[in-house]
């Protein structure tokens, strides 16, 4: 179990005021989001952790091809993501925002999961 925390949000608490915990698919998606939204080098002891998706707002098509490869390589480092089939990633972008939609297979349940998020405005 992990502390229930979405990237860039407050830590969540339980009804009794304790730290809320999370496991399963929600834990997996929180970990994936944290990994994808963290800039490489931001974790002092893990300089290769993170995809830095936010740096790609306003990216060209060529840069989005690179980002897709970075996302897949980072997701393959998560135990909760099945290695086969590879995640399917689509982007919608403009000058001020980037929306990323990822379909991946959960390694434990072998079910197809969708994770979507927007960075920028």
C-alpha positions as CSV (number, residue, x, y, z in Angstrom):
1,X,0.0,0.0,0.0
2,X,1.0,3.6,-0.6
3,X,-0.2,6.9,0.8
4,X,-3.1,8.1,-1.3
5,X,-1.6,11.0,-3.3
6,X,-2.1,12.3,-6.8
7,X,0.9,14.2,-8.3
8,X,0.8,18.0,-7.5
9,X,-2.2,17.6,-5.1
10,X,-2.5,17.4,-1.4
11,X,-2.0,14.1,0.4
12,X,-5.5,12.6,1.1
13,X,-6.8,11.7,4.5
14,X,-9.2,9.1,5.7
15,X,-12.6,9.8,7.4
16,X,-10.8,9.5,10.8
17,X,-8.1,12.1,9.8
18,X,-5.3,9.5,9.3
19,X,-3.4,9.4,6.1
20,X,-5.5,7.6,3.4
21,X,-3.8,4.6,1.8
22,X,-4.3,3.1,-1.6
23,X,-3.5,-0.1,-3.5
24,X,-4.5,-1.9,-6.7
25,X,-5.4,0.0,-9.9
26,X,-5.5,3.4,-8.2
27,X,-2.0,2.9,-6.7
28,X,-0.8,1.9,-10.1
29,X,-2.2,4.9,-11.8
30,X,-0.9,7.3,-9.1
31,X,2.6,5.8,-9.5
32,X,2.5,6.0,-13.3
33,X,1.3,9.7,-13.2
34,X,4.1,10.5,-10.7
35,X,6.7,8.9,-13.0
36,X,5.5,10.6,-16.2
37,X,5.1,14.1,-14.7
38,X,8.4,14.1,-12.8
39,X,11.3,15.7,-14.7
40,X,14.3,13.5,-15.1
41,X,16.9,14.6,-12.5
42,X,14.4,15.9,-10.0
43,X,14.9,12.9,-7.7
44,X,18.5,13.4,-6.4
45,X,19.2,9.7,-5.9
46,X,17.3,8.5,-9.0
47,X,18.4,10.8,-11.9
48,X,16.9,8.6,-14.6
49,X,13.4,8.6,-12.9
50,X,10.7,10.5,-14.8
51,X,9.5,11.4,-18.2
52,X,9.0,15.1,-17.8
53,X,5.9,15.2,-19.9
54,X,5.2,18.8,-18.9
55,X,8.3,19.9,-20.9
56,X,6.6,18.9,-24.1
57,X,3.7,21.4,-24.1
58,X,3.7,23.0,-27.6
59,X,5.9,20.2,-29.0
60,X,6.3,19.4,-32.6
61,X,5.2,16.1,-34.1
62,X,8.8,14.9,-34.1
63,X,9.2,15.8,-30.4
64,X,5.9,13.9,-29.6
65,X,7.4,10.8,-31.3
66,X,10.3,11.0,-28.9
67,X,8.0,11.6,-25.9
68,X,6.0,8.5,-26.8
69,X,9.2,6.4,-26.6
70,X,10.1,8.1,-23.3
71,X,6.7,7.3,-21.8
72,X,6.8,3.7,-22.9
73,X,10.3,3.2,-21.5
74,X,9.3,4.8,-18.2
75,X,6.1,2.8,-18.0
76,X,8.0,-0.5,-18.6
77,X,9.8,0.2,-15.3
78,X,6.5,0.0,-13.3
79,X,5.8,-3.5,-12.1
80,X,2.0,-2.9,-12.4
81,X,2.3,-2.4,-16.2
82,X,2.2,-5.5,-18.4
83,X,5.2,-5.7,-20.7
84,X,3.0,-7.1,-23.5
85,X,1.1,-5.5,-25.2
86,X,2.9,-2.2,-25.1
87,X,0.9,0.8,-24.0
88,X,-0.9,2.8,-26.8
89,X,-0.4,6.5,-26.4
90,X,-2.2,9.4,-28.1
91,X,-1.7,13.1,-27.8
92,X,-3.7,16.2,-28.3
93,X,-1.6,19.4,-28.2
94,X,-1.6,23.1,-28.8
95,X,0.7,25.9,-27.8
96,X,-0.4,25.9,-24.1
97,X,-1.4,22.4,-23.2
98,X,-0.8,18.7,-23.9
99,X,-3.3,16.0,-23.3
100,X,-2.0,12.5,-23.1
101,X,-4.2,9.4,-23.2
102,X,-2.6,6.0,-22.5
103,X,-4.1,2.6,-22.8
104,X,-2.1,-0.1,-21.0
105,X,-2.7,-3.6,-19.6
106,X,-2.5,-3.9,-15.8
107,X,0.0,-6.7,-15.0
108,X,-2.0,-8.1,-12.1
109,X,-5.5,-8.2,-13.4
110,X,-4.6,-8.3,-17.1
111,X,-7.3,-5.8,-17.8
112,X,-7.1,-2.9,-20.2
113,X,-6.7,0.4,-18.4
114,X,-7.0,4.0,-19.6
115,X,-5.1,6.9,-18.0
116,X,-5.6,10.4,-19.4
117,X,-4.2,13.7,-18.1
118,X,-3.5,17.2,-19.3
119,X,-0.5,19.4,-18.5
120,X,-0.4,23.1,-19.2
121,X,-3.4,25.4,-19.2
